[in-house]
Amino acid sequence: MKNYLKYIIPSAVAVVAMGFASCANDLDVTPIDPNQTTTGDNLADNLLNKCYANMAVAGQGGANGDCDITGLDGGTTGFVRQLFNSQDLTTDMAICGWGDDGIKQYDYDQFSDSHPMLKGLYYRLYAGIEYCNRYINEYGSIDAEKTAEARFLRAYYYSLLMDGWGNVPFTTKTTVDDEAAFKSKEYPKQISRANLFKWVVSELRAIENTLSAPTSAPNENASGYGRANKYTDQLLLARMYLNATVYAKEDKNDSAAFYAQQVIQNSPYKLHKTAKTSNWTAYQELFMGDNGQNGAAEECLLALPQDGKNTTSWGTTLFIMAGSNNGKEDWGIKVNGTELIGNGTTQGWGGNRMRPDIVRKFFPNDDAPENATVKQMYTAAGDDRALMCNIDRKLENSEVGTFTNGYAACKFNNYYTDGSAGKNTTFPDCDFFLFRIAEAYLTYAEATARENKDVATAQGVAYLNDLRARAHAQQKTGYSLSDICDEWAREFYFEGYRRTTLVRFQRFAGNVSYNWAWKGGIANGSNIDEHYNLFAIPADDINANKNLKQNLGY
């Protein structure tokens, strides 16, 4: 059996050699059966699994196996971990006190072309593109629907590269299988951000009606859970169009609203509004150990499944919950006489916590209760989304290296709705909801507000109030664009959305009027140069590929 290529698309940072058969154990993508013999069509199924698994695990063997990206460890290249770091740690959401190489640069928005974690994310995305290219080029004629899934994933990976790095290497071909041959071939050309936007949109529209169109939202025990479908595609289209002014300097708000509305009105997905038990709120159930089973999956258009025994990772939901926790967080909830403390695993790494700026989205008058449990906090906020704890903690991040300088974010946990913990004391069962329908509600509200003199339309107000009603938050009669930006923060903090949102609202880099604690390395925050609206293409890539030009300012 031919081994997987060693050298991936852009440069000498490599995808580790492996056989297609081993892909099957990374992530079971129903209805693909990983127990079939690894011949014929099943080789294609295994590779399609790998196209998905690239986002859920670091490599072969789960958390403690090999990393697919040689030269970097699994944590550094973990998809969700680095999505969180690049999107939330660089903004008003989170700050981290670890001394790892690259953390301070994230905290202070001072990243460079040698940033190890940005390089890890960059190569993780290109690894995913390589898997998809290999599937499409070698097995694309076997099954039209599965090929459409691979094309969707490839478009998604490219959309993240376009968002973060702008003009990037582009190819739809597979690379060769040895270093010498690779070096003798022509390197991929650099595509402009605007042209890549057009390509991503064209791909998504081309496959829209080939992807499955489920009539009910699947849970983790049903066929289709963890797989992209027509409505996932439409939600990504809505996202692309909403950001078109950034990516292509084109106003596509009408298209963003159209596709958001398609998902809201025509898909079987809906906001999860009814909690399974009285111990938790419906919003909390989206981020729990049994979120694939407790009813919350009705909101999820694409999940990255995690399983404490079979699909384990240090860099997916475990990273978000353990990285933001030291095991002392008090939920203020008793289940079967037991008070729930910590995140439902034995892992509490004590690094990431909330910047005061996101806390003030819920407590604008700095009137959060002192030494409060999670339940006391969201009750006082009048918003179920205020999942934080401040027992023995302070609001301000006065000392960046001190974990208790900042409120603990308690959004993700590994408890089941009955109060029990997951299958494994270390690794969670909590799936990561990569696409959920709440995004469509906010996208419609923002896109139509931008076409309505920057105030929400009647339907936009209704959708925003739907989100707030789910969280038992006070209804409003109107929303400005600034209000909508804040609703994005309240709904999606710590889910890997914020940097893109702030760039779109012109609140990230440049001479903007919006700053946050420690932005630019200043305690009260300061403007950062406009070139930070893009990340630097890794120096390894620039040095290896003569076709590439670095982003301005680096």
C-alpha positions, 0 to 999 in steps of 0.5 A: 500500500502506498504510504501517504506523502511526506511533504505537504503542499506549502513547505518542508514542515511535513505530514507524517507518513501513514497508510490509508487504513490507519485513518479509520480509527481517527474518527468514525464518520457514519455511515462509513464502516471502519471495520470493513477490509481496507480494500476497494471503496473502503480506502476512500472511506478511510481517507474521507474519515481523515479529511474530518479527523484532521480537525478532531485529533492530532494524528494517528492513535488519538491524544497520545499517538503521532502528530500528523505534522512532523516537527510540531507536537499535537498540542501545537497543531491541534485544530480547535486549540489553535482556532481558539488561540488565534480567534479568542486569545488575540481579542477581548475574550481571553488571556493566558498566563502560560509561558509557552513560546507564542502565548505572550504574542497572542496575548499582546497581538504581537505575532510574527512570521516565526510564531509556532502556534500560528504555524501549527494551525497553518500547516494543520489546515494545509494537511486537511487540504492535502487529504481532501485533494487526495480524496477528490483526485483519487476517489472523486468518481466513486460517490458524488455525495461523499466527494461533495463533502470532501470539497466542502471541507477543502473549501472550509480549510481554505476559508480559514487560511483566507481569513487568517493569512489573506493571499496564500498558496493554492492548489487542488492537486495532490503533492508527491511522495518523496522530498527529492521529487517534491523539490523538483516540482513547481511550487504552488502559486499564491492566490489573491484573497479576493480570488480565493474568496470567489473560488470558495464561494463557487465551490460551496455553491457548486456542491450545495445540492449534491450534499445530503439534505437531512429532514431531522437534526441527527444526534451522535447515534444517528447517521449523518452526525459529524458530517457536513450537509447542504445546510452546513454548506449554506451556513458557510456561504452566509459566513463568506458573504458576511465577510465579503467586504474584508475578503474581496472588498465587495458588499454581499450582505444581501447574499449573507442574509439570504443564506442565513435565512435558508438555514433558519427557515428550511433546515431541520436545525433549530435553537436548543431551547428546552433543557433536558433537566432542571439542573442545567440551562438549555445553553449550558447543554450545548457544551456538556459531555453528553451534548450529542445525546441530551437534545442540544445536537438539534442546533449543531450543523457540524460537530467534531465528535469526542469520546473519552475512550475512542476519540481523544485529543489534548487539543479539542474540547479538553483544551478549552475546559482544562485550559480555562480551569484549575479544578476549583470552579464551583457550579453551585449545582448539586446533583444527587446530593453531590456538589459539582466542582471543576469541569468533570475531568481530572484535568485543570491546567489553569491558563486561559481566563476571561479578560474583563472586557467580556465580563463587562458584556454581561456586567456593564456596571461592574456589578458582578457578585463577589465570590460567586458560583457559576449559577450565581453569576449567570443568575445575577447577569440575567443571562444564561450565557454568563458561564463564569466563576470568580471565587477567590478571583479578581476581575482585572488581569493585573498580573498576566501570569497569575491564573486567578487574575481574571474570572474563570470561563466555565462554558465547556464541561464534561458533566452529563445532564444527570450530573455524572462525569464522562467515560474517562476521567481524563478525556471528555465526551463533549463534542465541539459544535463547529457550526451551530444555527445561532450563527445564522440568526446573528448573521441575518441580523447583522447583514440586514442591519448593514443594509438598514442604516446600521440598525436591526430590521424587525426580523433581525430584532426578532432573531436576536431576541430569540437568542436572548430568550433562549438565555433568559435574557431581557428582550430589546426593542432595537439593536445597533450594529455595536449591540450586534457585535456585543451579541456575537461576543455573548453568544460565541465567546471561547468558540473561535469566532471573535477575531474575525468578528472584530476585523469585520467591525473594524475593531481589531487592528489599525487606528480604531476606537475599540481596545481591550485589556493588554491589547498591544501589551499595554494594561489598558489596551492600545491600538495595534498596527493595521498589518495585524489584521492578517497573520504572517505567512510562516517564514518556513513557507516563504523561504521554501516557496519562491512564489510567495510574498509576505504580508505587508508589515512583517 
